[in-house]
Amino acid sequence: MNLKNKVVVVTGATGGIGRELVKRLDIEGVTQILVSKIESELQNQLRPLNNKNSVYFVADLSDQDDTMKVADKISKKYSKIDVLINAAGIGIYKPLEELSLEEWNKSMNINLNATFIMIKELISNLNNSSESIVLSLGSGMGVFPEPQRSAYCTSKFALRGLMLTLAEEYKRFKKPEFCLLTLGSTLTSFGSMSFEEKKRDMENGKGYLTPEWVGQKIVELLKLESREVEYEFSSPDYNRV
């Protein structure tokens, strides 16, 4: 796909990976629709972009009604969408006894339900493109379970199931294409460890993907003529596909 002048929706645009991805998409001449929760961060992110057609929408993706509203606004404003990138996510890591129903629902809404809603509400817009892609960020914990991460693992297992199933469902239509990036540990503040703690671990030999590398890899995958349904990047050697 030639990304120049393509219309791309990015949820979780102000997150660690989202920020780097937005920078790289801007270099490609993309018109971006940024979605995140905090308006001041979105404003700061939008200001330096070269493509002045890019916009933002404020939405709390942990609230299904808010997600529905923002998807409806985007759908009405843009008749054609070329790429939907679901990069929003939350990691709540707790033993079952300490995990609240509110935390469980928040995990499902952000990691799974928001992706479902965005795809469902924007599918007609994606079909109006001559070639369109839905790309979601998965996790190794959506393949291999970990203790004390029931909410996160469940949401990512389900996200993987959603993406792989939709890839089969829409395969005969040729569009949109569905692509899942299954990622290993990334050097951001996501999850139970701070950025500083992860950076110290990295200096002591722990392997992390960097958000800069992930952002660039997403752009490279979008620019391919065709893609696999799922890619796995779990090694700091960046060579597992």
N, C-alpha and C positions, 0 to 999 in steps of 0.2 A: 504493500500500500504506500502510495505517495502521500505523506502526511500534510503537505502544504495546503493550507486553507481548509483542512478537514475540521469538522466540529466534534470536539471531544469533551465528554462529561467526566469529571474526576471527583468521586466522593472521597472524603478523608483527605482533602487537598492540603490541609495544614499540618498533617502528621509528618513523622520523620521521613518516610518514603515518599509521601505525597508532595512535600515541598520540593524534593529533588526532581521528582517526575515532572512537576509543573515547569521547572526551569528548563528541562531538556525538551519538553514538548514545545515550549515557546521558541526555542532555537529552530525548530522544524517548521515554524510558521503556522502553528495550529491556533484555531479559535477555541479557547477553553471555557468551559462552564464549570466553575469551581464550587464545590459543595462542602460546607463544614459548619461547625457549631458557633464559633466565635467570630463575630463580624470584624472586630479590630484586626485580627490575624489575617482574615481574608482580604481586607483593605490593604494591609501592608504587603501581602503577597501579590495582589493584582497590580499595584502601582508601578513596579519596575518592568512589567512585561512589555515586550515590543509590540505584540499584537493587541492593539487598542480595542479590538472587537470582543476581547475576552471579558467575561462577566463573572460575578459570584452570586450564589444564593445561600442564605443562612438557613440551616435546618438542624434540628436535634434528631439524629437518626436512631436514637434510643426510643423515640416516640413514633409509633407507627402512623398516627394521624399527621404528624409533622412531615414524615417521609412521603406520605401520599400527597400532601399539599405541594411540596417542592417538586416532586415528580410531575404533577399536573401542570405547574407553572412552566417547567422546562418544556414539557410536551407541547404546550400551547404557543410558546415563544419561538420554538425551533421546529419547523416541520420535518427537517432532515437532521439526523444525528448519525455520525459515522462511527464513533467509538464510545463505548461506555466502560469506564474503568472503575471497578469497585475496590477502592483502597482503604476504606474506613474499617477500623477494627478496634476491639478492646480485649485486653487480657486480664481476667480476674482469676487469680490462682489461690484457691483456698481448699482446705479439707471439706468434705461434705457437711460435717456438723457445723461448720462456721459459715457456710455459703447460704445467703438469704435468697428468698424467692425473687426479690427485687433485683439482686445481682444476676441471678439466673436469667430472668427475663431481659435484662439490659444486654447481657451477652448475646442472647438469641436475636434480639432486635437489631443490634448493630452489626453483628457478624454474619447473620443469615437473612433475617426478614427484610432488612433494608435492601439487600442485594436482590431478593425476590421481587420486592415492590418496584425498584428502579427498572429492572428488566421488563416486568409485566407492563408497567405504565408507559415505557418508552419503546416497546417492541415495534409499534407501527412507525415511529420515527426512524428507527434503525432499518426497517424494511424499505423506507423511502430512499435510502442510500444505495448506490450501485454496488458497494461493497462495505460491509459493516462488521464490527468486532465487539464482542463483550468479553472483557478480560477481568478476572477477579484474583485477588491475592489470597491464596490458601496457606496452609501451614503443614509442616511435618507432623504436627500433633493432630492433623486431620487424617493421618495415615497410621501413625503409631501412638497409642495412648500413653499418657503420663499420669502418675498419681497426683492427687490434689489439684487437678486441673479439669474437673469434670465438665464445668460450664464451657470452658474454652474448647476443649477437645470435642465435645458434642457438637458445638456450633460449627467447628471446622470440618468434622466428619460430614455433617449435613450439607455444608457449603460445597464440599467436593462432590457429594451425591447430586446436588442440584445442578452444578455446572456440567458434570459428565452426562447426566440424563438429558439436559437441554441440548447438548452437543449432538446426541443421538436423535433427538426430536426434530431438530432443525437441519440435520445433515442433508436431507433431500431437497431443501429449499436453497442451499448454498449460502444463505445469509439469514441472520447474522452468524458469523463464526463464534464459537465459544472456546475460550482458552483459560486454563487455570494454572497459575504459578504457585507451586508448592514450595514454600520458602523455609529454610532453616533459620537459626537464630540470627537476628539482624541488629546492628549497632545503633539502636535507638532507645528511647526511654520507655518503650512499650513493655508491658508486663510487670512483673514484681520487682525487677532490678532497675536501678536508675542508669542513665547514660554513663555517669562517672564510674559506677561499679562495673558495668560491662567493659568500659574502656580499660580499667585496671586489669580485668580478666584477660582481655585481648593482649595487653602488654605482657602478661604472664603466659601466653601461649594458647589461650582459648580462641577457637575459630569463630569469627562472625562475618556474615555478609555486611557490606556497608550500604547505606541508603543510596549513596551516589552510584554504586555499581548496579543496584537493583533498578534504579530509575533509568539508567542507560540501557540496561538489558530489556526493560519493557519497551522502550522506544525501538530498539533493534528488532524485537519480535513483531511489533506492529508494522514495521517496514518490510517484513518478509512478504513474498508473494503468496505463501501458504504457511499454515502453522499446525503444529500438533495440538491435540486437545489439552494435554497436560505436560508441563515441564517441571522438573524438580531441581532446585538449586539449594543444596544443603551444605556444601563444602566451601571453605575459604579458598580452595583452589579454583572455584567457579567453573568446574568442568563436568558437573553431573547434569545431564539433560535427559 
